[in-house]
């Protein structure tokens, strides 16, 4: 095991620590702001991200239906980082050298700039601590024909969402001329996650169609790799609603039915052609469905970072799982689904081999899926990957930052801050429509995210905090959260008072 020499980094001397943060999404941006606020000018926080703009991803849905623009859901990173004293490099991380190498005795990250003025230039950035918050690589290519440059739309980025809105308008215009349109929304790969984002987009399309009174010309189909609707990659849940307990299956199906959306479940899309999706179901049947407009979430993968030891030997498999996500303090021992435990999940997100490397948000490798692995009769794996977006990403980013801060101030590794997804709650607001008066939302909270049947033997979660409610109030919350978190991300006065 390799440990960075920390004895010279403490609060009693003038030694500067350098913390490199890879990625400026919800988790990386949160970590960088917390680090700089707590560490001040004495230590360097360096953010390395190929993106020049921060984006509040949950609001990309509204960009995809024309209710918001790119400017409303994103902002330039450089002015914020300059104001806060954070070093910003618009670059792509290519490789990690946790033991140093021929270029430096210190640990470093090899980066390649992508900004116009120095595109292609490489640099080695030394660090004392590294936060890997790169998020996912969108693997459209894992499904032939999938993606904005082929036969489907996406809302994974604001750019994709803008393009989705352009194409959605074409379908709406055709409907206004009396031409029926079929909308296919859901997961575009048998192992995709982020069902919540696709589900929300389906509801928003239904809302826009209803607002224009074009329902008779529309067919909206929800297609998902979930075994049951409402699984959302977390094995589903039992929720308290209106004084009684129901399942997210019933809760979600009732919302789809209310919006006139039919569904296909237990399905893995295997190929797209123009206007046609091919999919296989768990019973081994192979089917196809025609569509005029589709928005399908791709599979996610780690960003394919490489890693090398001091002698230049490839140690990528030591730092990263096969998925490309970074290994942390989780139990990755292969076991049958029935033997998986909430205790398998990480608490501090520290790499087991390099104590000064952490992975936060989507960048850490889950020890196993939350939903039960399912396989079709032909051997195709059809089930959702674990979700780690939104609120969990922000919380993890803050926990990682706080542990690094303590480690620097104490002069030794300190991991007193912990936040396992098996002990963490999460809230999800699925909104349809836009504005103060027009709209509705399904508000869902679960605690904990990973079900714990030993602690909660009946429901797997604390039913007092696992609730679901539809209505206009949830829609207001969604709007409020948008403005709150954009304010927080811009590091405006007292930004740290807004919770993750």
Beta strands, then each sheet from edge to edge (+ up, - down):
strand 1: 18-22
strand 2: 44-49
strand 3: 53-55
strand 4: 74-76
strand 5: 87-97
strand 6: 108-113
strand 7: 122-126
strand 8: 129-132
strand 9: 137-139
strand 10: 181-187
strand 11: 218-223
strand 12: 238-241
strand 13: 244-247
strand 14: 261-264
strand 15: 267-273
strand 16: 276-281
strand 17: 286-290
strand 18: 293-297
strand 19: 299-301
strand 20: 306-307
strand 21: 357-359
strand 22: 425-432
strand 23: 440-447
strand 24: 467-471
sheet 1: 7+ 6- 5+ 2+ 1+ 8+ 21+
sheet 2: 3+ 4-
sheet 3: 7+ 6- 5+ 20+
sheet 4: 9+ 19-
sheet 5: 14+ 11+ 10+ 18+
sheet 6: 12+ 13-
sheet 7: 15+ 16- 17+
sheet 8: 22+ 23- 24+
end
